[in-house]
């Protein structure tokens, strides 16, 4: 046995035009317990197309009580030798490790590290005062991290620091990143013509265009960008806007 789980979640079932729908009963008690000794990350990624080919394991314990609108969390989780492929970004991230601590209504993230050419690290916490609307307070640092390899949006290696804060599903992204090499593809009605960035020591790409196009569709497109500086470096690297 690698994991065991029990849960009681109050819901209201309705059927309209032969299609079932479930609504959480926000004021009734919820209860969930998860214990894992070596839960494969591949099992956690099997139910979604956003991430595939999971590897590594998770060990820990999760306890949830209270209600949907006033939950209480406790427990911990440790990730070891993790890896997965992010389909929207077109990159595989590996050597993922880190620890999560669940304390009352907070999920503390302690040095969650991933590698993709270079290194990325996430720290901070998620406040869960409402299970349907968690609040994010996360900081991320990148060192020559190959974040995107998508021929329809971008191919980017980046360094810098960003902060993601706010209530899901629309938190706000701020900070500063440097694009060290790659290309950004900006769609146009006509023929796409490469625009080389030359004879410039340091330039800037507008956050509303470069980053919004690079993150792609889906959950990521709901992130709001405010005051995010994207600096293009041409010394020692070659960034092209297409």
C-alpha positions as CSV (number, residue, x, y, z in Angstrom):
1,X,0.0,0.0,0.0
2,X,1.5,3.3,-1.1
3,X,-1.4,5.6,0.0
4,X,-4.8,5.6,1.6
5,X,-7.5,8.3,1.6
6,X,-10.9,8.9,3.1
7,X,-13.2,11.9,2.5
8,X,-16.7,13.2,3.3
9,X,-17.7,16.1,1.1
10,X,-21.4,17.4,1.3
11,X,-22.8,18.1,-2.2
12,X,-26.1,18.7,-3.9
13,X,-26.7,16.6,-7.0
14,X,-28.9,18.1,-9.8
15,X,-29.7,16.7,-13.2
16,X,-30.7,18.8,-16.1
17,X,-31.1,17.5,-19.7
18,X,-29.7,14.2,-18.5
19,X,-26.5,15.9,-17.3
20,X,-25.5,15.7,-13.7
21,X,-24.1,18.6,-11.8
22,X,-22.6,18.9,-8.3
23,X,-22.6,21.9,-6.0
24,X,-20.7,22.0,-2.7
25,X,-22.7,22.7,0.4
26,X,-20.5,25.5,1.8
27,X,-21.9,25.5,5.4
28,X,-21.7,21.8,6.1
29,X,-18.8,19.9,7.5
30,X,-16.1,18.4,5.3
31,X,-13.5,15.8,6.3
32,X,-10.6,14.3,4.4
33,X,-7.5,12.3,5.3
34,X,-4.7,11.3,3.0
35,X,-1.6,9.3,4.0
36,X,1.1,8.5,1.5
37,X,4.4,6.7,2.0
38,X,5.6,6.8,-1.6
39,X,2.7,8.1,-3.8
40,X,3.9,8.2,-7.4
41,X,3.6,11.7,-9.0
42,X,2.6,9.9,-12.2
43,X,-0.6,8.9,-10.4
44,X,-1.4,12.6,-9.6
45,X,-0.8,13.7,-13.2
46,X,-2.7,11.0,-14.8
47,X,-6.0,12.8,-14.6
48,X,-5.0,16.0,-16.4
49,X,-3.6,17.0,-19.8
50,X,-1.9,20.1,-18.5
51,X,1.0,18.0,-17.1
52,X,2.0,14.5,-18.3
53,X,4.6,11.9,-17.7
54,X,5.0,12.4,-14.0
55,X,7.9,10.8,-12.1
56,X,9.1,10.7,-8.6
57,X,7.2,10.3,-5.3
58,X,5.3,12.2,-2.6
59,X,5.3,11.3,1.0
60,X,3.2,12.9,3.7
61,X,-0.1,13.3,5.5
62,X,-3.0,15.6,4.9
63,X,-6.0,16.2,7.2
64,X,-8.9,18.5,6.3
65,X,-11.8,19.5,8.5
66,X,-14.2,22.4,9.0
67,X,-16.3,23.6,6.1
68,X,-15.8,24.7,2.5
69,X,-15.9,28.4,3.5
70,X,-13.9,27.9,6.7
71,X,-11.5,24.9,6.4
72,X,-8.8,23.7,8.7
73,X,-5.6,22.0,7.3
74,X,-2.8,20.1,9.0
75,X,-0.1,17.8,7.8
76,X,3.0,17.8,5.5
77,X,4.3,16.6,2.2
78,X,7.8,16.0,0.8
79,X,8.5,15.7,-2.9
80,X,11.5,13.6,-4.0
81,X,13.1,13.3,-7.5
82,X,10.0,14.7,-9.1
83,X,9.5,15.4,-12.8
84,X,6.7,16.2,-15.3
85,X,6.1,17.6,-18.7
86,X,4.1,20.9,-18.9
87,X,2.2,20.5,-22.2
88,X,1.3,24.2,-22.6
89,X,4.9,25.3,-22.0
90,X,6.5,22.5,-24.1
91,X,9.2,21.7,-21.5
92,X,10.0,18.9,-19.1
93,X,10.9,20.0,-15.5
94,X,12.9,17.5,-13.4
95,X,14.9,17.1,-10.2
96,X,11.8,18.6,-8.4
97,X,12.1,18.6,-4.6
98,X,10.7,20.5,-1.8
99,X,8.4,20.4,1.3
100,X,4.9,21.6,2.0
101,X,3.6,22.2,5.5
102,X,-0.2,22.5,6.2
103,X,-0.9,24.7,9.2
104,X,-4.5,25.7,10.0
105,X,-5.5,27.7,6.9
106,X,-2.1,28.0,5.3
107,X,0.0,25.8,3.0
108,X,3.6,26.8,3.5
109,X,6.0,26.1,0.5
110,X,9.6,25.6,1.6
111,X,12.2,25.8,-1.2
112,X,10.3,24.0,-4.0
113,X,13.0,23.6,-6.6
114,X,12.8,22.4,-10.3
115,X,15.4,22.2,-13.1
116,X,15.0,22.8,-16.8
117,X,18.4,23.6,-18.2
118,X,18.7,26.1,-15.3
119,X,17.1,26.4,-11.8
120,X,13.8,27.7,-10.5
121,X,12.8,28.0,-6.9
122,X,9.4,28.8,-5.3
123,X,8.8,29.9,-1.7
124,X,5.8,31.4,0.1
125,X,2.4,30.3,1.2
126,X,-1.2,29.7,0.0
127,X,-4.0,30.9,2.3
128,X,-7.0,28.6,2.2
129,X,-9.7,30.5,4.0
130,X,-12.1,29.3,1.3
131,X,-11.5,26.0,-0.5
132,X,-13.0,27.5,-3.7
133,X,-11.0,30.7,-3.7
134,X,-7.4,30.2,-2.3
135,X,-5.1,33.2,-2.0
136,X,-1.6,32.9,-3.4
137,X,1.5,34.7,-1.9
138,X,4.4,33.1,-3.8
139,X,7.8,34.3,-4.9
140,X,9.9,32.6,-7.6
141,X,13.5,33.0,-8.7
142,X,15.0,31.8,-12.0
143,X,18.6,31.2,-13.0
144,X,19.0,30.5,-16.7
145,X,15.8,28.5,-16.6
146,X,14.4,27.2,-19.9
147,X,10.8,27.9,-19.1
148,X,9.1,27.7,-22.5
149,X,9.6,25.7,-25.7
150,X,6.4,26.1,-27.7
151,X,6.7,26.9,-31.4
152,X,3.4,28.7,-31.4
153,X,4.2,31.1,-28.5
154,X,7.8,31.3,-27.5
155,X,11.1,29.7,-26.7
156,X,12.7,31.4,-23.7
157,X,15.5,31.0,-21.2
158,X,15.0,33.4,-18.3
159,X,16.5,34.7,-15.1
160,X,15.0,37.0,-12.5
161,X,12.4,37.2,-9.7
162,X,8.6,37.3,-9.8
163,X,5.8,37.4,-7.3
164,X,2.3,35.9,-7.7
165,X,-0.3,37.3,-5.3
166,X,-4.0,37.4,-5.1
167,X,-7.1,35.3,-5.1
168,X,-7.6,32.5,-7.6
169,X,-8.4,32.2,-10.4
170,X,-7.0,35.7,-11.1
171,X,-3.8,36.4,-9.1
172,X,-1.5,39.2,-10.0
173,X,2.0,38.6,-11.4
174,X,4.7,41.3,-10.7
175,X,8.5,41.4,-10.8
176,X,11.4,41.5,-13.3
177,X,12.8,38.8,-15.6
178,X,15.6,38.8,-18.1
179,X,15.2,36.9,-21.4
180,X,18.6,35.6,-22.2
181,X,18.0,33.7,-25.4
182,X,15.2,32.4,-27.5
183,X,12.3,33.8,-29.5
184,X,8.9,35.3,-28.9
185,X,6.2,34.7,-31.5
186,X,3.6,37.5,-31.8
187,X,0.7,36.5,-34.1
188,X,-0.2,38.9,-36.9
189,X,-3.0,38.8,-39.5
190,X,-0.5,38.7,-42.3
191,X,2.8,37.0,-42.9
192,X,5.0,36.6,-39.9
193,X,8.4,38.5,-40.4
194,X,11.2,38.0,-37.9
195,X,12.3,41.1,-36.1
196,X,15.9,40.9,-35.0
197,X,17.0,42.7,-31.9
198,X,20.4,44.1,-32.7
199,X,22.8,46.8,-31.6
200,X,21.0,47.1,-28.3
201,X,22.6,46.4,-24.9
202,X,19.3,46.2,-22.9
203,X,15.8,46.6,-24.1
204,X,12.3,45.9,-22.9
205,X,9.4,43.9,-24.2
206,X,5.9,45.0,-23.1
207,X,4.5,42.6,-20.5
208,X,1.1,42.7,-22.1
209,X,2.4,41.2,-25.3
210,X,5.5,39.1,-24.6
211,X,4.5,37.3,-21.5
212,X,0.8,37.1,-22.2
213,X,1.5,35.4,-25.5
214,X,4.1,33.1,-24.0
215,X,2.1,31.6,-21.2
216,X,-0.5,30.2,-23.6
217,X,-4.2,29.4,-23.1
218,X,-5.9,27.7,-20.2
219,X,-5.5,28.4,-16.5
220,X,-2.4,30.5,-17.0
221,X,-4.2,33.1,-19.2
222,X,-6.3,34.2,-16.2
223,X,-3.3,35.5,-14.4
224,X,-3.3,39.3,-14.4
225,X,0.0,41.1,-15.1
226,X,0.8,44.4,-13.3
227,X,4.2,46.1,-13.4
228,X,6.1,43.0,-14.7
229,X,9.3,44.2,-16.4
230,X,10.6,41.9,-19.1
231,X,14.2,42.8,-20.2
232,X,15.7,41.5,-23.4
233,X,19.4,40.8,-23.2
234,X,21.4,40.7,-26.5
235,X,24.9,40.5,-25.1
236,X,25.8,36.8,-24.8
237,X,22.3,35.8,-26.1
238,X,20.1,36.4,-29.0
239,X,16.4,37.0,-28.5
240,X,14.1,37.4,-31.5
241,X,10.6,38.7,-31.6
242,X,8.5,37.1,-34.4
